Amino acid sequence: MYEIPKHAKITITIILSYLVAHFGLIFAFPLASAHYLVTALAVLLMTFLSTALFIAAHDAMHGLSWPGNEDRNRLLGQTACLIYGLFSFDEMKASHDSHHANPGTKNDPDFLNDTYANEGPLRWYFHFFRANFRWTQLAGIFVISMIYKNTLGADLSNMLLFWALPGFLSSFQLFFFGTYLPHRKTDQPFSDNHRARSNDYPAWLSFITCLHFGYHHEHHLFPYLAWWQLPAARRQEVGPR
């Protein structure tokens, strides 16, 4: 009997969980009658699942969504990229490979340049957003939105709260914990040429904030480890948290 590897099962679970929550909240959530706390929790859930979706795509860029099978790994990565924001997996992978090859330098597409590394996160995020999103993606999302609203009968408020807002929040979350905090310049020099730092959060908080993407130095040291394997690598580096 053919066995689906654990890495693939986790990626598929993330993709399916996102889709179930996405369609359920947009088309079936009774926003007008729901308690505001329930609505807020639903927004947070979609933000978390959006972040998880991108982390799954990111792992596929390292060949980790289906190890040993390039075609299936790419299929899962492309699926996650498309669902997240109509991204091209091949373009994202090329950019991410360049990031790992040139972290924190002028050749790092995520770093942008030294000017932004010395400023706060908002301006850096704005340029990060411009560098990664294309007008064609935004146009495609607009077309899908019109289909949801005009053909399938989705409520605009549900779309804004459970799709647009979580998408924005997750993009900032990924940027803040996965790019800004690890790669910004501080008075403390980087420990090596990876030019990356890890947060000091315990594993449960690291999971909540960005599915361990904040253990970023370990990720650069061991890019062959999936996101759920990073806490063990972190413990080996600094001890139990």
C-alpha positions as CSV (number, residue, x, y, z in Angstrom):
1,M,0.0,0.0,0.0
2,Y,1.3,3.4,-1.0
3,E,2.2,5.6,2.1
4,I,1.8,9.3,1.9
5,P,4.8,10.8,3.8
6,K,4.2,12.8,7.0
7,H,5.4,16.0,5.5
8,A,2.8,15.7,2.7
9,K,0.0,14.8,5.2
10,I,0.7,17.9,7.2
11,T,0.8,20.1,4.1
12,I,-2.5,18.6,2.7
13,T,-4.1,19.1,6.1
14,I,-3.2,22.8,6.1
15,I,-4.5,23.3,2.6
16,L,-7.8,21.5,3.3
17,S,-8.3,23.2,6.6
18,Y,-7.8,26.6,5.0
19,L,-10.3,25.8,2.2
20,V,-13.0,24.5,4.6
21,A,-12.7,27.6,6.8
22,H,-12.4,30.0,3.9
23,F,-15.6,28.8,2.2
24,G,-17.5,28.1,5.4
25,L,-16.9,31.6,6.8
26,I,-17.4,33.5,3.5
27,F,-20.6,31.7,2.4
28,A,-22.2,30.3,5.6
29,F,-21.1,32.4,8.6
30,P,-24.1,34.4,9.9
31,L,-22.2,37.7,10.4
32,A,-25.3,39.8,11.2
33,S,-26.3,37.7,14.2
34,A,-22.9,36.5,15.4
35,H,-21.4,37.7,18.7
36,Y,-18.5,40.0,18.0
37,L,-16.1,37.8,20.0
38,V,-17.0,34.8,17.8
39,T,-16.4,37.0,14.7
40,A,-13.0,38.2,16.1
41,L,-12.0,34.6,16.8
42,A,-13.0,33.6,13.2
43,V,-10.8,36.4,11.8
44,L,-7.9,35.2,14.0
45,L,-8.4,31.6,12.8
46,M,-8.3,32.7,9.2
47,T,-5.2,34.8,9.8
48,F,-3.5,31.8,11.4
49,L,-4.6,29.4,8.6
50,S,-3.4,31.9,6.0
51,T,0.0,32.1,7.6
52,A,0.1,28.3,7.8
53,L,-0.8,28.1,4.1
54,F,2.2,30.3,3.2
55,I,4.5,28.3,5.6
56,A,3.4,25.1,3.8
57,A,4.3,26.8,0.4
58,H,7.6,27.9,1.9
59,D,8.5,24.4,3.0
60,A,7.7,23.2,-0.6
61,M,10.3,25.7,-1.8
62,H,12.8,23.7,0.2
63,G,11.5,20.4,-1.2
64,L,9.9,19.5,2.2
65,S,6.2,19.2,1.3
66,W,6.7,15.9,-0.4
67,P,10.4,14.9,0.1
68,G,11.8,12.7,-2.6
69,N,9.1,13.5,-5.2
70,E,9.8,16.8,-7.0
71,D,6.6,16.8,-9.0
72,R,4.3,16.2,-6.1
73,N,6.2,18.6,-3.9
74,R,5.9,21.3,-6.6
75,L,2.2,20.5,-7.0
76,L,1.5,21.0,-3.3
77,G,3.7,24.2,-3.3
78,Q,1.9,25.7,-6.3
79,T,-1.5,24.8,-4.8
80,A,-0.6,26.6,-1.6
81,C,0.8,29.6,-3.4
82,L,-2.2,30.0,-5.7
83,I,-4.7,29.7,-2.8
84,Y,-2.7,32.1,-0.6
85,G,-2.5,34.9,-3.2
86,L,-2.2,33.7,-6.8
87,F,1.5,33.5,-6.4
88,S,3.8,31.7,-8.9
89,F,5.6,28.9,-7.0
90,D,8.5,29.0,-9.4
91,E,9.0,32.8,-9.0
92,M,8.6,32.6,-5.2
93,K,11.1,29.7,-5.1
94,A,13.7,31.5,-7.2
95,S,13.3,34.6,-4.9
96,H,13.6,32.5,-1.8
97,D,16.6,30.6,-3.0
98,S,18.3,34.0,-3.6
99,H,17.4,35.0,-0.1
100,H,19.1,32.0,1.4
101,A,22.1,32.5,-0.8
102,N,22.5,36.2,0.0
103,P,20.8,36.9,3.4
104,G,20.8,40.4,4.5
105,T,22.8,41.8,1.6
106,K,22.0,44.0,-1.5
107,N,21.4,40.7,-3.4
108,D,18.7,39.5,-1.0
109,P,15.3,40.3,-2.5
110,D,13.7,40.2,1.0
111,F,16.2,42.5,2.6
112,L,15.8,45.4,0.1
113,N,18.7,47.5,1.3
114,D,20.5,48.8,4.3
115,T,18.3,51.9,4.5
116,Y,15.2,50.0,5.5
117,A,17.1,47.7,7.8
118,N,17.8,50.7,10.1
119,E,14.2,51.9,10.1
120,G,10.9,50.7,11.6
121,P,8.9,47.8,10.2
122,L,6.1,49.8,8.4
123,R,8.2,51.3,5.6
124,W,10.1,48.1,5.1
125,Y,6.8,46.2,5.0
126,F,5.4,48.6,2.3
127,H,8.4,47.9,0.1
128,F,8.3,44.2,0.9
129,F,4.7,44.2,-0.2
130,R,5.5,46.0,-3.4
131,A,8.4,43.6,-4.2
132,N,6.3,40.5,-3.8
133,F,2.8,41.4,-5.1
134,R,2.0,41.9,-8.7
135,W,-0.9,43.9,-10.1
136,T,-2.0,40.8,-12.0
137,Q,-2.4,39.0,-8.7
138,L,-4.6,41.8,-7.3
139,A,-6.6,41.8,-10.5
140,G,-7.1,38.1,-10.3
141,I,-8.2,38.4,-6.6
142,F,-10.7,41.1,-7.7
143,V,-12.1,38.8,-10.4
144,I,-12.5,36.0,-7.9
145,S,-14.2,38.4,-5.5
146,M,-16.7,39.4,-8.1
147,I,-17.5,35.8,-8.8
148,Y,-18.0,35.1,-5.1
149,K,-20.3,38.1,-4.7
150,N,-22.2,38.3,-8.0
151,T,-22.4,34.7,-9.0
152,L,-22.2,32.7,-5.7
153,G,-23.9,35.2,-3.5
154,A,-21.2,35.9,-0.9
155,D,-21.7,38.8,1.4
156,L,-19.1,41.6,0.9
157,S,-18.7,42.0,4.7
158,N,-17.8,38.3,5.0
159,M,-15.3,38.5,2.2
160,L,-13.6,41.6,3.7
161,L,-13.5,40.1,7.3
162,F,-12.6,36.5,6.5
163,W,-10.5,36.8,3.4
164,A,-9.1,40.3,2.8
165,L,-8.3,41.2,6.4
166,P,-6.7,37.8,7.3
167,G,-4.7,38.0,4.1
168,F,-3.3,41.4,5.0
169,L,-2.7,40.4,8.6
170,S,-0.9,37.2,7.7
171,S,1.3,39.0,5.2
172,F,2.4,41.4,7.9
173,Q,2.8,38.5,10.4
174,L,5.0,36.6,8.0
175,F,7.0,39.8,7.3
176,F,7.4,40.8,10.9
177,F,8.4,37.5,12.4
178,G,10.1,36.0,9.4
179,T,11.9,38.9,7.8
180,Y,12.0,42.0,10.0
181,L,12.8,40.6,13.4
182,P,15.3,38.0,12.2
183,H,17.1,40.1,9.6
184,R,17.0,43.7,10.9
185,K,20.2,45.4,12.0
186,T,20.6,46.0,15.7
187,D,23.5,46.9,18.0
188,Q,24.1,43.2,18.4
189,P,26.1,41.8,15.5
190,F,24.9,38.7,13.6
191,S,26.5,35.5,14.7
192,D,27.4,34.3,11.3
193,N,27.0,34.9,7.5
194,H,23.4,33.7,7.6
195,R,22.7,37.2,9.1
196,A,19.6,35.9,10.9
197,R,18.4,35.8,14.5
198,S,15.9,33.6,16.2
199,N,13.3,34.8,18.7
200,D,13.5,33.6,22.3
201,Y,9.9,32.5,22.5
202,P,8.9,29.1,24.0
203,A,7.7,26.6,21.5
204,W,3.9,27.2,22.1
205,L,4.3,30.9,21.5
206,S,6.5,30.4,18.5
207,F,3.9,28.2,17.0
208,I,1.1,30.7,17.6
209,T,3.1,33.7,16.3
210,C,4.3,32.2,13.0
211,L,4.5,28.4,13.1
212,H,8.1,28.6,14.3
213,F,9.2,30.8,11.4
214,G,10.7,33.0,14.1
215,Y,13.3,30.3,14.8
216,H,14.9,31.8,11.8
217,H,18.5,31.2,12.5
218,E,17.8,27.5,12.8
219,H,15.9,27.6,9.6
220,H,18.9,29.1,7.8
221,L,21.3,26.7,9.4
222,F,19.1,23.6,8.6
223,P,16.9,24.5,5.6
224,Y,16.2,20.8,5.2
225,L,14.0,20.8,8.3
226,A,10.3,21.3,8.0
227,W,8.6,24.1,10.1
228,W,7.4,21.6,12.8
229,Q,10.9,20.3,13.2
230,L,12.5,23.6,14.1
231,P,11.7,23.6,17.8
232,A,13.9,20.5,18.2
233,A,16.7,22.2,16.4
234,R,16.2,25.3,18.6
235,R,16.4,23.2,21.7
236,Q,19.7,21.7,20.5
237,E,21.1,25.2,20.0
238,V,20.0,26.9,23.3
239,G,18.4,24.2,25.5
240,P,14.8,23.6,26.6
241,R,12.4,26.5,26.4
